[in-house]
């Protein structure tokens, strides 16, 4: 089933320039872009999760008296 969407002409031009080969359809191109976007989004969520887990440990490592002494040397 096909549908029509309205896009700004600059977006259509960007899509044309993004094609991997001349006969690639916009549908194929958009599917690939969505796949890449979802992969990056999933990776970013994982990175944020790891960052939140590591924050308390990093705070424990960096917020200590020994490091403060070295900062003032």
mmCIF file of the C-alpha atoms, coordinates in Angstrom:
data_MODEL
# 
_entry.id   MODEL 
# 
loop_
_atom_site.group_PDB 
_atom_site.id 
_atom_site.type_symbol 
_atom_site.label_atom_id 
_atom_site.label_alt_id 
_atom_site.label_comp_id 
_atom_site.label_asym_id 
_atom_site.label_entity_id 
_atom_site.label_seq_id 
_atom_site.pdbx_PDB_ins_code 
_atom_site.Cartn_x 
_atom_site.Cartn_y 
_atom_site.Cartn_z 
_atom_site.occupancy 
_atom_site.B_iso_or_equiv 
_atom_site.pdbx_formal_charge 
_atom_site.auth_seq_id 
_atom_site.auth_comp_id 
_atom_site.auth_asym_id 
_atom_site.auth_atom_id 
_atom_site.pdbx_PDB_model_num 
ATOM 1  C CA . UNK A 1 1  ? 0.000  0.000  0.000  1.00 0.00 ? 1  UNK A CA 1 
ATOM 2  C CA . UNK A 1 2  ? 1.455  3.363  -1.020 1.00 0.00 ? 2  UNK A CA 1 
ATOM 3  C CA . UNK A 1 3  ? 0.749  6.796  0.369  1.00 0.00 ? 3  UNK A CA 1 
ATOM 4  C CA . UNK A 1 4  ? 1.690  10.362 -0.426 1.00 0.00 ? 4  UNK A CA 1 
ATOM 5  C CA . UNK A 1 5  ? 3.515  12.613 2.012  1.00 0.00 ? 5  UNK A CA 1 
ATOM 6  C CA . UNK A 1 6  ? 4.342  16.276 1.640  1.00 0.00 ? 6  UNK A CA 1 
ATOM 7  C CA . UNK A 1 7  ? 8.004  17.156 1.989  1.00 0.00 ? 7  UNK A CA 1 
ATOM 8  C CA . UNK A 1 8  ? 9.882  20.403 1.704  1.00 0.00 ? 8  UNK A CA 1 
ATOM 9  C CA . UNK A 1 9  ? 11.785 20.609 -1.587 1.00 0.00 ? 9  UNK A CA 1 
ATOM 10 C CA . UNK A 1 10 ? 15.094 20.809 0.281  1.00 0.00 ? 10 UNK A CA 1 
ATOM 11 C CA . UNK A 1 11 ? 14.331 17.449 1.933  1.00 0.00 ? 11 UNK A CA 1 
ATOM 12 C CA . UNK A 1 12 ? 13.541 15.883 -1.432 1.00 0.00 ? 12 UNK A CA 1 
ATOM 13 C CA . UNK A 1 13 ? 16.836 17.231 -2.766 1.00 0.00 ? 13 UNK A CA 1 
ATOM 14 C CA . UNK A 1 14 ? 18.672 15.778 0.237  1.00 0.00 ? 14 UNK A CA 1 
ATOM 15 C CA . UNK A 1 15 ? 16.998 12.421 -0.382 1.00 0.00 ? 15 UNK A CA 1 
ATOM 16 C CA . UNK A 1 16 ? 18.066 12.521 -4.031 1.00 0.00 ? 16 UNK A CA 1 
ATOM 17 C CA . UNK A 1 17 ? 21.657 13.221 -2.990 1.00 0.00 ? 17 UNK A CA 1 
ATOM 18 C CA . UNK A 1 18 ? 21.558 10.430 -0.389 1.00 0.00 ? 18 UNK A CA 1 
ATOM 19 C CA . UNK A 1 19 ? 20.707 7.641  -2.803 1.00 0.00 ? 19 UNK A CA 1 
ATOM 20 C CA . UNK A 1 20 ? 23.271 4.841  -2.951 1.00 0.00 ? 20 UNK A CA 1 
ATOM 21 C CA . UNK A 1 21 ? 22.451 4.075  -6.565 1.00 0.00 ? 21 UNK A CA 1 
ATOM 22 C CA . UNK A 1 22 ? 20.350 5.942  -9.150 1.00 0.00 ? 22 UNK A CA 1 
ATOM 23 C CA . UNK A 1 23 ? 17.356 3.591  -9.217 1.00 0.00 ? 23 UNK A CA 1 
ATOM 24 C CA . UNK A 1 24 ? 17.027 3.339  -5.445 1.00 0.00 ? 24 UNK A CA 1 
ATOM 25 C CA . UNK A 1 25 ? 13.503 4.300  -4.440 1.00 0.00 ? 25 UNK A CA 1 
ATOM 26 C CA . UNK A 1 26 ? 12.757 6.792  -1.711 1.00 0.00 ? 26 UNK A CA 1 
ATOM 27 C CA . UNK A 1 27 ? 10.983 3.991  0.135  1.00 0.00 ? 27 UNK A CA 1 
ATOM 28 C CA . UNK A 1 28 ? 14.140 1.853  0.134  1.00 0.00 ? 28 UNK A CA 1 
ATOM 29 C CA . UNK A 1 29 ? 16.229 4.819  1.188  1.00 0.00 ? 29 UNK A CA 1 
ATOM 30 C CA . UNK A 1 30 ? 13.881 5.766  4.019  1.00 0.00 ? 30 UNK A CA 1 
ATOM 31 C CA . UNK A 1 31 ? 13.728 2.155  5.278  1.00 0.00 ? 31 UNK A CA 1 
ATOM 32 C CA . UNK A 1 32 ? 17.520 2.094  5.465  1.00 0.00 ? 32 UNK A CA 1 
ATOM 33 C CA . UNK A 1 33 ? 17.614 5.505  7.198  1.00 0.00 ? 33 UNK A CA 1 
ATOM 34 C CA . UNK A 1 34 ? 15.045 4.320  9.752  1.00 0.00 ? 34 UNK A CA 1 
ATOM 35 C CA . UNK A 1 35 ? 17.051 1.143  10.414 1.00 0.00 ? 35 UNK A CA 1 
ATOM 36 C CA . UNK A 1 36 ? 20.231 3.184  11.003 1.00 0.00 ? 36 UNK A CA 1 
ATOM 37 C CA . UNK A 1 37 ? 18.372 5.700  13.182 1.00 0.00 ? 37 UNK A CA 1 
ATOM 38 C CA . UNK A 1 38 ? 16.836 2.969  15.360 1.00 0.00 ? 38 UNK A CA 1 
ATOM 39 C CA . UNK A 1 39 ? 20.230 1.292  15.752 1.00 0.00 ? 39 UNK A CA 1 
ATOM 40 C CA . UNK A 1 40 ? 21.839 4.561  16.854 1.00 0.00 ? 40 UNK A CA 1 
ATOM 41 C CA . UNK A 1 41 ? 18.925 5.285  19.182 1.00 0.00 ? 41 UNK A CA 1 
ATOM 42 C CA . UNK A 1 42 ? 19.235 1.844  20.795 1.00 0.00 ? 42 UNK A CA 1 
ATOM 43 C CA . UNK A 1 43 ? 23.008 2.280  21.205 1.00 0.00 ? 43 UNK A CA 1 
ATOM 44 C CA . UNK A 1 44 ? 22.491 5.725  22.749 1.00 0.00 ? 44 UNK A CA 1 
ATOM 45 C CA . UNK A 1 45 ? 20.022 4.285  25.272 1.00 0.00 ? 45 UNK A CA 1 
ATOM 46 C CA . UNK A 1 46 ? 22.578 1.627  26.195 1.00 0.00 ? 46 UNK A CA 1 
ATOM 47 C CA . UNK A 1 47 ? 25.312 4.268  26.587 1.00 0.00 ? 47 UNK A CA 1 
ATOM 48 C CA . UNK A 1 48 ? 23.060 6.370  28.820 1.00 0.00 ? 48 UNK A CA 1 
ATOM 49 C CA . UNK A 1 49 ? 22.274 3.284  30.905 1.00 0.00 ? 49 UNK A CA 1 
ATOM 50 C CA . UNK A 1 50 ? 25.983 2.528  31.376 1.00 0.00 ? 50 UNK A CA 1 
ATOM 51 C CA . UNK A 1 51 ? 26.705 6.162  32.214 1.00 0.00 ? 51 UNK A CA 1 
ATOM 52 C CA . UNK A 1 52 ? 24.045 6.176  34.950 1.00 0.00 ? 52 UNK A CA 1 
ATOM 53 C CA . UNK A 1 53 ? 25.439 2.969  36.430 1.00 0.00 ? 53 UNK A CA 1 
ATOM 54 C CA . UNK A 1 54 ? 28.987 4.330  36.393 1.00 0.00 ? 54 UNK A CA 1 
ATOM 55 C CA . UNK A 1 55 ? 28.181 7.736  37.904 1.00 0.00 ? 55 UNK A CA 1 
ATOM 56 C CA . UNK A 1 56 ? 28.175 6.655  41.573 1.00 0.00 ? 56 UNK A CA 1 
ATOM 57 C CA . UNK A 1 57 ? 31.408 4.711  41.131 1.00 0.00 ? 57 UNK A CA 1 
ATOM 58 C CA . UNK A 1 58 ? 33.115 7.594  39.341 1.00 0.00 ? 58 UNK A CA 1 
ATOM 59 C CA . UNK A 1 59 ? 31.969 10.003 42.041 1.00 0.00 ? 59 UNK A CA 1 
ATOM 60 C CA . UNK A 1 60 ? 33.439 7.666  44.649 1.00 0.00 ? 60 UNK A CA 1 
ATOM 61 C CA . UNK A 1 61 ? 36.730 7.490  42.747 1.00 0.00 ? 61 UNK A CA 1 
ATOM 62 C CA . UNK A 1 62 ? 37.101 11.190 42.013 1.00 0.00 ? 62 UNK A CA 1 
ATOM 63 C CA . UNK A 1 63 ? 35.594 12.782 45.114 1.00 0.00 ? 63 UNK A CA 1 
ATOM 64 C CA . UNK A 1 64 ? 38.176 11.849 47.691 1.00 0.00 ? 64 UNK A CA 1 
ATOM 65 C CA . UNK A 1 65 ? 40.682 13.670 49.871 1.00 0.00 ? 65 UNK A CA 1 
ATOM 66 C CA . UNK A 1 66 ? 43.769 12.239 48.147 1.00 0.00 ? 66 UNK A CA 1 
ATOM 67 C CA . UNK A 1 67 ? 42.826 13.777 44.800 1.00 0.00 ? 67 UNK A CA 1 
ATOM 68 C CA . UNK A 1 68 ? 42.004 17.128 46.394 1.00 0.00 ? 68 UNK A CA 1 
ATOM 69 C CA . UNK A 1 69 ? 45.518 17.299 47.854 1.00 0.00 ? 69 UNK A CA 1 
ATOM 70 C CA . UNK A 1 70 ? 47.060 16.810 44.408 1.00 0.00 ? 70 UNK A CA 1 
ATOM 71 C CA . UNK A 1 71 ? 44.871 19.527 42.883 1.00 0.00 ? 71 UNK A CA 1 
ATOM 72 C CA . UNK A 1 72 ? 46.457 22.113 45.173 1.00 0.00 ? 72 UNK A CA 1 
ATOM 73 C CA . UNK A 1 73 ? 50.108 21.135 44.579 1.00 0.00 ? 73 UNK A CA 1 
# 
